[in-house]
């Protein structure tokens, strides 16, 4: 690996995790395309942390996500399970077998029009206006091809997005996609609805061995594996898949970081009691079991609450989004995730996953909350001190962990990243002799500005902060969510994000336990029949309340 990158293996478990992951990998892909432009400064984020090099049997070099993805039958649409870069399994079988062949074909899903355009015009628009087929960073891959024509921007419509594979523009390795064929993505029958079902999937030798084989494949080629990041649906049976996967990782790769992002689509389904009760139970079981086997767990959602009383979706002053569309919600969460994970993806002086988890999870506080300002507001002519002073004393970011209103809560430790601010704006450019309007305006570096701001906001709080020049890429197929009146398409944005060990979790986890105690479990026998005992629920309540006590203000 170039420069001794500290590799990370990503696990994506569930369909909403697929939506978040598709946006996340598209953003990494857009950043790679940017890195091939000679006019761009050297990157601050190391792509080798997330990507692996390989070679097809035809000798073509590849650069693909270090990814294992699990989803249900019918969730891939037109995407092939083995990907499109390597040899076709059916073709290989036909060549190997010289006898008579009978082919039985399932009806193929039509390819999303966006992907048809993408595959015919795959490339990157460079700053010189030339459309180039993307080459791989660090001289990996074939030389770029050029044409003089500029393609029409490829923007999928919300109505055309049915599944996450409808807008994924990244090629995957054949070992990435693992389909759970015994459960269906579509329809009312054969669904993976309950935590116990999900745990049961990875207790079956077939799926357990398949996951272990893929883990070994990716892990054995790593030189400096720092750990695993798990993107896992919490609201359905994938909470059980994630819990069992985290347990496998903890048992087999002790000492590596395991950071789990528990994903919840919004909003609750009004009038659909069964789905909402299952969501509550799966979320509670998932949080407790993932916390037991992970270094750090962070719920991510645009919903206002983890419990049965749904709050309104969170508000972003500079975004217009539809909370009922997974395509929109997942784009916002992927943008936040791209920012939160920056510390352990840095080229220079990275904070390892284990170090990040240790800093945030002291005294048993292994669950953290997330918040982000998307995009960070910096008006033309403003400096970073100007913008931070305008935010005032209020919490600067929108909460993203469904823990309700953050006012009056306490932060115990935080990891903060501000990215995408031009270096010329980092400090105040006051005329010599002009008294600085605040202590922030007297700082001589952007890092000092950010550290002093955090100290003023949260005195006596352990803070780790990073100030990066690299913005977050939001080129198509990222949805157009920005409220700016500019007719020009937004290609990148500054983002201010934080992970926080917060006393808001005391209230949120206590409320979750309170909702569970009100349930008459006899009415939800189908959930229990999927592999959960009454004693398991009693133990769950005890562990939830113990976890909540860790976050009591003043602890």
N, C-alpha and C positions, 0 to 999 in steps of 0.2 A: 504493500500500500504506500502511495506517495506520501513522504513526510511522516510516516508512522501514524496515520490517522487512527483515532480510537473508534473502532467500528461499533455501530448500533444495528441490531436486528429488529425490524418492526413486525408486529403481529396485528392484523386487522381482523376483528371478529364481529361479524354482523352486518346488516344491510345499511343502517345509518352510519356505522363505522366505515362502510364502503364509500358512502357519499363524502364524508369528511376526508377520507383517505384519497379519493379521486381528486378533490380540490388541492389537497396537500401535495400530492405528487405532481399535479399540473403546475403548481407554484414552484416546486423544485426544478421541474423541467424548464420553465420560463427563465429561472435564474441561471441554469446551465447554458441556455441559448444566449443569455446576456454575457456570460463569461467568455464566450467564443469571440466576442467583438474586441478587436485590438485596442479600441479607444477606451474601454472600461478599465477602471483601476483594479489591482489585484483583489480577489475576493476575500472577505473576512470570514465567510462560512465555508467549511470544507465539505464538498459534496461526497468525498470518499467515505465519510462517516455513515452515510445512508445508502450509497450506491456501491455496486460491485462491478468489476470488469470481467468479461468472459469472451468466449469465441464460439461461433457456431461451427458445425461440422463442415461448412463450406469455407471456413477461414475468416469469416467476417467478425470483426471485433464488436463487442456489445458493451453497454453500460446501463445496467438495469437496477431497479430498487432491490435492496436486500430485504425482501418482504415475504411473509407467509400470510395468506388471506383466506379466511373461511367464510363461506356463505351457503345459502340453501339452493336446492334444485330450482331452476327457473329464474335465477337472479342475474345471470350473465348476459341475457339478451343475445346479441350477435357475437360477443367476445368468446374466443375459443379458450377452453380451460387450460390448454397447453401454451397459450400465447401465440404470437405470430412470427417470432424471430427465428425459431429453431425448426427442425424437421417435423413434418406432419406425420402423426402416428399412423393414420390410416394409409397414407402413401407408403410408409415403411413396411407395413404389414402386407400390402399388395405386392411389393417388390420381393419380400422374403418368401411368400407363398406362391408356388408356381401352378397350383391347381385351380379349379373353378371357384370363383368368388360369388357369393350372394350378398348384396349390400342392402341393409335396412336403415333408412335415414329418417331421423326425427325432422319434423317441419322446422326449418330455420327461421329465427326471428329476423325481420327486416332490419338492416343496419340503420342506425340513426342518421338522418341527412347530414348532421354536423360532422359525424365521424367519416362519412363518405367523402365530404369535402376535405377533411383533415388528411385522410390517407392519400388523396390525390395531390395535395399541395403541402405535404409535410415539410416544414422548414422553419426558418426564423427570419423576421424582417430586421436587418441590421441598421445601425444608425446612418449608414451611407445610402439607405434606400434600396439596397439589393436584397433580394429574397434568396436565402441560402439554405440548403439542406444542412441540418445541424450536425456539426462534428462533435466529437467527444473531447472534454477538457483534457489537458496534459498530453496532447497529441495522441489520444486514443481514438481509433476509428478511422474511416476512410477520409481522404481529402474532400473539402466541401465542393459541391457543384453549384454553379450560379446560373441564374436566368435574369433577364432584364425586366420581366413582368412582375408586378406586385399584385398578389392575390387580394380578393375581397376579404375583409375581416370575417373570421369564422366565428359566429356568435349563435349558439343554440338557443332556441326559444324555450321558455319555461314549459310550454305544453308538450314539447318533444322529449322532455326528460322523464323517463319512466323508471329507470334503474340507474345506479351509479356508473355502470359501464357505458351508458349512452354519452358520457362526456369525458371519460378518461382518455387522455391523449398521450399516455406513456406506455411503451412496450414493456411487458412483464416477462420474467424468466419462467420456463415451463414448471419449475418447482414452486412457484408463488401461489397458484390458485388451488385450493383444496375444497372441493364441493361436498357438502353433507347431503347425500342423495336420499336419505330416509325421511327428510322433512321438505315441505314445499314452501317456496317463497310466496306464490299466489294461491288464491282460493281460501276457503274456510276450513278445509280438512287437512290433516297432516301438517299442522303448524308447530314450530318450535316456540311454545308460548311460556313455558315455566322453567324456573331455575333448575329443578330436579332433572328435567329432560336434558338440559344443556350439560349438566355434570355427567349424566348418563352417556352422552355422546363420546366423551373422552375416556370413559371407562370401558368402552367397547374396544377390543384389541385392534380391529381394523383401523379406526380413526386415531387411536392412541399411537399405533405403530407408524401410521402415515405422518402424523405430526412430528414424532420423534425422528423419523428419517429425514424430514425436511430441515428440522433444527440442526441435526448433525451435518447435513450438507453445507448449510450456510456457516455454521459456527467453525467447522474444521478448516475453512479457507481464510478465517480471520487471523490476523497477527496480534491485534491488540483489542480484543472484544471488550468494550466497557459495559455492555448490558443490553437490555431489551426494553422497547417501548411498546405497550399494548394499547391499541385503540379498540375499545370494547363497548358494545351496546349494553346498557344497564336495564332497559325497560322490558326485555323479553328473555327467552331462554338462553340467549348468548351471554347473559350475566353468569350463568352456570358454566358455560364453555370457557369464559374468561377466567373464572375462579379456578377451574381445574387446570387450565393452561399455566396460570401463574404458579400453582402448586408444583406442577412438573418442572418449571424453570427453576424455582427455588430449590427443589430437591437435587436437580442435576447440575445446576450452574451456580452453586453457592458462592457468594462473594461478588457476583456481578450485580449491577443495578437493575432493578425492575420498576419502571415508572409506568403506571396505568392511568389512562385517560378514560374515565367512565362516561359514555355519551348518552344523552337523552334528547330525543327529538321533541319538539313542542308542537302544539300545546296538548293538554289533556283532551280526551274525546268526551264531550258533554253528552250525557244520556247513555253512555256505554259503560255501565258499571263493571262488567267483567274485565274489560281491557284496562280500566283504571286501577282496579284492585290488583290485577296481575302485575301491572306496572309498579305499584307500591311494593308488593312482596318481592318482585325481582330486584328492584333497586336496593331494598334493605338487605336481602341476602347477598347480592352482588357486592355492595360496599363493604360489608363485614368480612366476607371471605376473601375478597381482593386485598383488603387491608392486611389480613393475616399473612399473605404470601408475597406482597409487594414491598418495595422500599418506600414508595410514595404513591398515593392515589389522589386523583383530582377529578371530581365530577365536572362535566362541561355541558351546559344547556343554556338556551335562551329563555327558558321558562322561569317563572318567578318563584317556584317552590318545588321541593322534592316530594312533598306529601300530597294528601288528597284535596287540599284547598288550593287550586291552581291560581297563582297570581297572574297579572297580565304579562305578556312577553316583555323582555327588557327593551329599553329605548336607547338608540344611538342618535345623538343630535345631528350627525352628518350622513346617516344612512337611511334609505327607504327600503325596507324588506318586508316580505310576506312570511309571517311566522308559521303559516300552514304548509309552506313549500320546503321540503328537505333540501332542495337545490340551493335555496337562499340561506337557510340556517347553517347548513354544513359549510358553506363558503366562508361565513363569518367565523365559525369555530376553527376552521383550518387556518385562517389568517392569524388568529390568536395563537394557535398551536405552533405555527411557524415562528412566532416571536418568543413564546415561553421556552421553546427547546433550544434557542440559539446558544445559551451558555455552554452546553455540552457538544456543540457542533462547530465551535470556533477553530480557526486555523492556528491562532496564536493564543497561548495561555488559556486553554479551555478549562471549564469547571466540569469534572467528570459527573456522570449520573449519580454515583455513590456519594460524592461530595455534596452535590445539590440536595439529595435526599437527606443526608445527615444534617445539613444546615437548617432545613425546614422542619424536620420531623422529630426534634428532640422531645424527651419526656413522653413518648408514646403518641405524639401528634402526627401520625402517618397520613392523615387526610388533609389536603390543603384546598383553598379556594382560589379561583382565578378571576381576573378582571382585566379589561383592556379598553383603551381609547382608540377607536377605529373610525376614520383616520385621526391621527394626532393633529390638532389645529395649530397651524403656524401661518399667519397671514403674511402676504408680501411685505417685506421691509421689517418684519418682526425678528427679534432674536429669541433664542431659547429662554433666557431669563424673563423677557417680556411675556411670552406665552405661559410659562409656569406661574408667574405672578397673577395673570388673568384668571387662572383656575381657582385662585383663592385658597381657602382652608378646606374646601370640600374634598372628598375622595375623588381623585381625578379620573378613575376608570369606571366603566360600566360593569357590574357584577355578572359573571358567566358561570356560576356554580349552583344556581337555583337555591340560594340560601337566604333569599329575602333582602330587605332593606339593610344596608350595612351601617347606617347611622348609629352612633353610640357603641359600636363594636370595637374591640381592641385587636391589634395585630401583634403577634408574638415574634415572627420572623418573616422576611420577605425576600424574594428574588425578582428584581425589576430589570426590564429591558426597554430602552428607547431606541428606535431604529429609524433611519431614513431622513435624518436632519442634516442638511449640508454643513460642512465644517465651518464655513464662513458665518453661520448663524449660531454657533455654539455659545459664543460669549457676546456680551454687550459691546457695541462699537460707539462708545460715548466720546464726544469731543473732549480733548484734554482739558482738565480743569473743571469739568462738569461733575458735580457730586452724584454718586450712584444712587438711584432711587430705592435700591434694596441691596441687601447683602449678596443676593444672587448676581446682581449686575457688577459686583466688585470681583467676582471669580475670574480666574485667568484661563481656565480650561472648561470644556463642556462636561468632562467627567466630574470636576469640582462643583459645577452648577447643579448637576443631577444629584450628587451625594448630599450637598447642603440642603437642597429642596426636600429630599426624603427625610433628612434629619429634622428639619423644621416640621414636616407633616407628622412624623412618627418618632418623637424623641425616645431614646432608650430602646429602640427596636433593632434587632440584628438585621442589617440590610446588605444584600449583595446587588450591585448595579452594573449594568453594561450599557454603553452608548455606542451604537453602530451606525456607520454611514449607509450601510446596505438597506434599501427600503424593501417593502414586501411587494412582490409582483402580483398584479391583478389583471393580467391580459386575458382575453377570451380563451377558454369558455367560462371564465369567472363572470358571474352575472353583473349587470349594470345596476349597482345599488347606491351610487354616490349622488348626493343631492346638489352637487355643484352645477351651476348653470353653464359651465364651459361646454362649447360644442365639441371640444377635442376629447377623445377617448382617454380615460384614466388608465395608465399602464402600471403605475407603482404608487404606493402610499407610505407615509410614515405611520408607525404604530407604537403605542405606549402600552406595555403589558406587565402584569405582575402575578406571581404566585405568592400566596400569603397563608401562613398558619394563623387562623383568625378565630376570635371568640364567637363569630356568627355561626360557626359549626356547632357550638353547644346548643343553641336554640334550634337549629335546623335538624340535628340528629335527635334531640329530645322530641321535637314535633313528629318526626318520622316514627319514633317508638310509640308516641301517643296515638297516632293513627292506627298502628298495628294492634294495640291493645283493644281498640274498639271493634275490631273485626270479629264476626262470628265465623270461625273457621269451618264449621259444619256446612255453611253455604258454599264454601269454596273447596269442596272435597276433590274436585278435578285437579286443583293445584297440588294438593297434598298427595294425591294418588301418583303424581309424576315423580315421586321419590323423596318427599319431605315428611318427616314425622312431627307429631305435636311437640315432642321434646325439643326438636330442632328449632321450632318457633320460640319456645320459652328461652332457649339458649341464645337465640338471635336477639331477643329483647334485652337480655342481660348484657350482651356484648355491645349492643348499640348504646345503652345507657352508660356503660363503662367508658366507651369511646367518647361520648358526649362530655363526660366529666373532665376529660383531659383539657377541654377547651373552655372551662369555666373561667370567667374573667377574674383575674387576681391569682390564678394558679401559678 
